[in-house]
Amino acid sequence: MLIDKNILMISQALFPPDIRLEKEIKSLNEAGYKILVVCNQYDKTQNPAFKYCEIKRVNALFKSIKLNRIINFPIFFNPRYLVKVFICIVRFKPGFIHAHDLPMVPIALLFGKLFRLPVIFDMHENYPEALKAFGKTGLINLIFKNYKAARLLEKFCIKYSDAIITVVEENTERLLKQDVNPEKIYLVSNTVDLDTFAMEPIDEKIIAKYNNFIVLLYAGYVTPERGLDVVVKGMSRLKEKFTNVKLLIIGNGITVPVLKKNSDELSLKNVIEFIDWPGHDKLASYFKVT
């Protein structure tokens, strides 16, 4: 028997951190739902927990993050994802499947059909246009990150998903122009969680540490599309004008080792600081020093 209060979420990245997922999961948990998240793992050492849900990972097999990204590539015919999701559905017995972003929706639709479960397509962004903006080249990107193919896949997923969540009004309007039934579109903006950021205590040690610096801050998942390589290069010029400037990159992700290497090559060790994800309840102190 399927339990309506059980939600299976599937995500293509490591979780946590993901601000949107965390806020959604926390809200659903407080409303009485149980959530199981199936997500990826590219680094064997990264097994972060989130107290509002259970997490099952498609585990990393190798020490090499690059190899793990290849074998764990979250495409709908990847057997590692298929087996993990199948086992979780059998054991967890969800009432529906909540798929985060386009690459996860075909998997959700497949198991939704198999187990007769409704599927929610959570659009974090206009995925095809994001791929187009990234402008990545090469055979792998042509096959797996082709924005034209993503447009066709999105049309299919929109048609067969039972509900669609958008982040901004513009994306909702885009779907309506494609004659999507407005009754199955829900706008859930990615706003600040005031209960967390307004009430968490400030760490005075952090305030004191950066008190005399001009602080620039990035907080979130550290991946190639964030463009932080450009920011790191820019810091080499900025430090020539300001002797007390500091860039804080807060978060984990596959791009951290590359950015650290770039920082070392540009002699920016004293200018750029990499900080492991501390959790949202620790971020207010860092925001306060910017």
Backbone torsions as a table, in degrees:
resi	resn	phi	psi	omega
1	MET	NA	127.9	179.2
2	LEU	-78.2	143.2	-177.1
3	ILE	-105.7	114.3	-174.8
4	ASP	-60.9	-26.8	-178.0
5	LYS	-83.5	0.3	176.7
6	ASN	-98.8	129.2	-179.4
7	ILE	-119.6	127.4	172.8
8	LEU	-99.0	117.5	175.5
9	MET	-104.4	140.1	175.7
10	ILE	-126.0	133.9	-176.4
11	SER	-135.4	147.0	-176.5
12	GLN	-83.4	-14.3	-174.2
13	ALA	-108.6	179.6	170.9
14	LEU	-70.5	141.1	176.0
15	PHE	-137.6	140.2	-17.6
16	PRO	-71.7	171.5	9.1
17	PRO	-94.5	149.1	167.0
18	ASP	-164.4	105.5	-171.5
19	ILE	-57.2	-43.1	-177.8
20	ARG	-64.8	-48.3	178.9
21	LEU	-59.3	-43.0	-176.7
22	GLU	-62.0	-42.5	-179.7
23	LYS	-69.1	-40.7	178.2
24	GLU	-63.3	-47.2	-177.5
25	ILE	-63.8	-43.6	179.1
26	LYS	-60.5	-45.0	-179.5
27	SER	-64.0	-42.6	-180.0
28	LEU	-67.2	-40.0	178.6
29	ASN	-62.7	-42.2	179.2
30	GLU	-68.4	-20.1	177.4
31	ALA	-89.6	3.2	174.6
32	GLY	101.7	8.3	179.7
33	TYR	-92.6	151.8	172.4
34	LYS	-106.3	132.7	-175.2
35	ILE	-122.2	133.6	171.5
36	LEU	-117.8	125.5	-178.9
37	VAL	-107.1	125.8	170.5
38	VAL	-102.1	122.0	-177.5
39	CYS	-141.9	-176.9	-176.0
40	ASN	-96.0	167.5	172.6
41	GLN	-145.9	122.9	179.6
42	TYR	-106.9	-17.8	-178.5
43	ASP	-125.7	121.0	-176.8
44	LYS	-57.7	-25.5	-175.5
45	THR	-83.0	-8.7	-175.8
46	GLN	-101.5	107.7	176.7
47	ASN	-135.5	56.4	-177.3
48	PRO	-66.4	144.9	179.5
49	ALA	-104.7	163.4	174.6
50	PHE	-141.6	120.0	-166.4
51	LYS	-66.6	-15.0	-175.6
52	TYR	-92.9	1.7	-179.1
53	CYS	-156.0	168.7	171.5
54	GLU	-97.8	146.9	-177.2
55	ILE	-127.2	130.3	172.8
56	LYS	-120.5	127.1	-175.2
57	ARG	-109.2	146.4	166.8
58	VAL	-79.4	96.2	-164.6
59	ASN	-66.2	146.9	173.9
60	ALA	-68.8	138.3	-178.4
61	LEU	-102.1	-25.2	-174.0
62	PHE	-118.7	165.3	174.0
63	LYS	-73.1	-29.0	-178.8
64	SER	-76.2	120.4	177.3
65	ILE	-63.7	-36.4	-179.4
66	LYS	-63.0	-43.3	178.5
67	LEU	-65.5	-39.4	179.2
68	ASN	-65.3	-36.0	178.1
69	ARG	-64.7	-35.0	-179.8
70	ILE	-71.1	-50.8	-176.1
71	ILE	-72.5	-23.9	179.8
72	ASN	-98.7	10.5	-175.2
73	PHE	-52.7	122.3	-170.2
74	PRO	-80.9	62.3	176.5
75	ILE	-102.5	157.1	-165.8
76	PHE	-64.0	-20.9	179.0
77	PHE	-101.3	10.4	176.3
78	ASN	-68.7	113.9	-175.8
79	PRO	-63.0	-26.6	-179.3
80	ARG	-66.7	-40.4	176.7
81	TYR	-70.5	-42.4	-177.2
82	LEU	-60.8	-46.3	-179.1
83	VAL	-64.8	-43.4	-178.7
84	LYS	-63.1	-45.8	-179.9
85	VAL	-66.6	-41.0	179.0
86	PHE	-58.7	-48.4	-179.6
87	ILE	-61.8	-41.3	-178.9
88	CYS	-65.9	-37.0	178.5
89	ILE	-67.0	-43.9	-179.5
90	VAL	-62.5	-41.0	-176.0
91	ARG	-84.3	-39.1	-173.9
92	PHE	-87.5	-26.8	179.2
93	LYS	53.1	62.9	-178.7
94	PRO	-71.8	158.0	174.9
95	GLY	-84.7	-24.2	175.2
96	PHE	-162.5	168.9	-177.9
97	ILE	-113.7	130.8	-178.7
98	HIS	-113.4	106.6	-176.2
99	ALA	-99.4	126.0	-178.3
100	HIS	-96.2	110.7	178.0
101	ASP	75.6	158.7	-168.4
102	LEU	-54.1	-45.3	-176.3
103	PRO	-58.8	-24.0	-177.7
104	MET	-88.9	-16.1	-173.7
105	VAL	-67.4	-42.2	177.9
106	PRO	-57.2	-38.4	176.9
107	ILE	-63.6	-43.2	179.4
108	ALA	-62.7	-42.2	-179.9
109	LEU	-66.3	-38.0	178.4
110	LEU	-60.1	-50.9	-178.7
111	PHE	-76.9	-25.8	173.7
112	GLY	-62.5	-41.5	177.6
113	LYS	-67.7	-43.7	-176.6
114	LEU	-64.8	-42.1	-175.9
115	PHE	-105.0	5.1	-179.7
116	ARG	57.5	51.5	179.9
117	LEU	-112.7	137.4	173.8
118	PRO	-67.1	149.2	-176.4
119	VAL	-120.7	132.1	174.9
120	ILE	-106.1	126.1	177.8
121	PHE	-99.1	106.4	-179.2
122	ASP	-94.5	104.7	-178.7
123	MET	-85.6	99.4	176.9
124	HIS	-69.0	-23.9	-177.9
125	GLU	-162.9	174.7	170.9
126	ASN	-79.8	90.9	-168.8
127	TYR	-61.2	-46.9	178.7
128	PRO	-58.5	-42.1	179.7
129	GLU	-68.7	-31.5	176.9
130	ALA	-64.8	-43.4	177.7
131	LEU	-62.0	-39.5	178.9
132	LYS	-63.9	-41.3	-179.0
133	ALA	-67.8	-33.9	-179.9
134	PHE	-64.6	-34.4	175.6
135	GLY	60.6	34.9	-178.4
136	LYS	-75.4	143.3	-178.0
137	THR	-115.4	175.9	179.8
138	GLY	106.5	159.9	-175.4
139	LEU	-62.5	-43.9	-178.2
140	ILE	-62.1	-45.2	179.8
141	ASN	-67.5	-33.8	178.0
142	LEU	-63.6	-37.7	-177.4
143	ILE	-80.7	-49.0	-169.2
144	PHE	-102.5	-16.6	-178.1
145	LYS	-128.6	41.2	-179.7
146	ASN	-86.7	116.3	-174.2
147	TYR	-66.4	-28.4	177.7
148	LYS	-68.6	-42.1	176.4
149	ALA	-66.0	-36.0	179.6
150	ALA	-64.8	-34.4	177.8
151	ARG	-63.3	-42.8	179.0
152	LEU	-66.5	-42.7	178.7
153	LEU	-63.5	-39.9	179.7
154	GLU	-62.4	-41.4	178.4
155	LYS	-59.4	-42.0	178.0
156	PHE	-63.7	-46.7	-177.0
157	CYS	-66.6	-38.2	177.6
158	ILE	-61.8	-41.8	-177.4
159	LYS	-63.5	-41.7	-171.1
160	TYR	-100.7	-7.1	174.6
161	SER	-73.8	145.4	-178.3
162	ASP	-80.8	-27.9	177.9
163	ALA	-149.7	151.7	-179.9
164	ILE	-130.0	130.7	176.4
165	ILE	-106.8	128.3	175.5
166	THR	-112.8	161.7	-177.7
167	VAL	-98.6	-33.5	-176.4
168	VAL	-130.7	157.0	-178.5
169	GLU	-61.5	-34.3	-178.6
170	GLU	-61.2	-38.0	179.6
171	ASN	-71.1	-36.5	175.1
172	THR	-60.5	-45.2	179.7
173	GLU	-63.2	-36.7	177.8
174	ARG	-61.6	-41.3	179.1
175	LEU	-68.7	-39.2	179.6
176	LEU	-63.6	-34.0	177.7
177	LYS	-68.1	-19.0	176.5
178	GLN	-93.5	13.7	177.4
179	ASP	65.0	29.2	173.4
180	VAL	-73.0	137.5	179.4
181	ASN	-58.8	118.1	-177.2
182	PRO	-61.4	-21.7	-178.8
183	GLU	-71.7	-15.4	179.1
184	LYS	-106.1	10.7	176.8
185	ILE	-106.7	131.1	179.7
186	TYR	-127.9	124.1	178.8
187	LEU	-90.6	116.2	177.3
188	VAL	-124.7	97.8	-176.0
189	SER	-69.4	148.0	-178.6
190	ASN	-89.7	67.8	-176.1
191	THR	-88.6	169.4	-178.8
192	VAL	-70.9	137.8	175.1
193	ASP	-81.5	95.1	-175.2
194	LEU	-64.4	-30.6	179.5
195	ASP	-62.8	-31.2	179.3
196	THR	-84.9	-52.9	-171.4
197	PHE	-76.9	-24.3	-178.5
198	ALA	-85.3	-20.0	-171.9
199	MET	-112.9	-13.7	-176.7
200	GLU	-71.1	143.1	-178.3
201	PRO	-71.1	148.0	178.0
202	ILE	-87.7	133.2	177.9
203	ASP	-87.1	107.6	-176.3
204	GLU	-65.6	-24.5	177.5
205	LYS	-65.4	-38.3	177.9
206	ILE	-68.2	-41.4	179.2
207	ILE	-61.1	-44.4	-178.8
208	ALA	-67.0	-37.7	-176.7
209	LYS	-62.1	-38.2	-175.2
210	TYR	-110.1	15.0	-173.7
211	ASN	-59.8	-33.9	-175.7
212	ASN	-100.7	15.4	-177.6
213	PHE	-113.5	152.8	165.6
214	ILE	-87.3	109.5	-170.5
215	VAL	-102.3	127.1	169.7
216	LEU	-106.2	142.6	-169.9
217	LEU	-136.1	134.3	166.0
218	TYR	-124.6	131.3	178.1
219	ALA	-133.0	125.1	-180.0
220	GLY	150.2	-168.0	-179.2
221	TYR	-74.8	134.2	-173.6
222	VAL	-99.9	97.1	-178.1
223	THR	-129.7	163.7	-173.6
224	PRO	-56.3	-38.4	-174.7
225	GLU	-70.3	-9.1	178.5
226	ARG	-71.8	-18.5	177.4
227	GLY	74.1	22.3	-177.2
228	LEU	-71.1	-17.3	175.9
229	ASP	-63.4	-35.0	177.3
230	VAL	-67.6	-41.0	180.0
231	VAL	-64.0	-42.5	180.0
232	VAL	-61.3	-45.5	178.4
233	LYS	-62.5	-38.1	180.0
234	GLY	-64.8	-27.6	-179.4
235	MET	-66.0	-26.8	178.6
236	SER	-65.5	-30.5	176.3
237	ARG	-82.1	-38.7	-177.1
238	LEU	-65.1	-34.8	-178.3
239	LYS	-68.1	-20.1	177.2
240	GLU	-72.0	-25.4	-179.1
241	LYS	-96.3	-29.4	-177.7
242	PHE	-129.7	118.2	-178.0
243	THR	-80.1	-12.2	-176.4
244	ASN	-116.8	27.3	179.5
245	VAL	-87.9	146.6	-178.0
246	LYS	-144.5	132.5	174.8
247	LEU	-107.2	124.3	176.2
248	LEU	-106.2	121.5	174.1
249	ILE	-108.4	105.9	-174.7
250	ILE	-105.7	116.6	178.4
251	GLY	145.1	168.1	178.4
252	ASN	-113.2	162.7	178.4
253	GLY	158.0	170.4	-172.3
254	ILE	-68.5	-17.7	-176.1
255	THR	-90.0	-9.2	-177.4
256	VAL	-56.2	-49.7	179.7
257	PRO	-59.3	-37.8	179.7
258	VAL	-66.3	-43.9	-179.6
259	LEU	-66.1	-37.6	177.3
260	LYS	-63.4	-40.6	178.4
261	LYS	-64.3	-44.4	177.5
262	ASN	-60.6	-40.2	179.7
263	SER	-63.1	-42.5	179.0
264	ASP	-65.3	-42.2	-178.8
265	GLU	-64.9	-28.3	179.8
266	LEU	-95.7	7.6	179.7
267	SER	57.1	49.8	-176.2
268	LEU	-113.6	19.8	-178.4
269	LYS	-56.3	-35.8	-179.0
270	ASN	-87.4	-3.6	-176.8
271	VAL	-107.4	-34.5	-177.6
272	ILE	-114.7	131.6	-180.0
273	GLU	-122.4	127.8	178.3
274	PHE	-101.0	126.6	-175.2
275	ILE	-125.0	126.0	176.7
276	ASP	-60.1	150.5	-177.9
277	TRP	-56.6	119.6	-176.0
278	PRO	-92.8	-7.0	-172.5
279	GLY	96.6	151.1	-176.1
280	HIS	-62.3	-28.5	-177.4
281	ASP	-72.0	-5.3	178.9
282	LYS	-108.4	-4.4	-172.3
283	LEU	-75.5	-29.0	-175.5
284	ALA	-57.1	-35.9	179.9
285	SER	-64.2	-39.3	179.1
286	TYR	-72.6	-37.9	177.7
287	PHE	-63.0	-32.7	-176.0
288	LYS	-68.3	-24.2	-177.6
289	VAL	-89.4	-5.1	-179.3
290	THR	-83.0	NA	NA
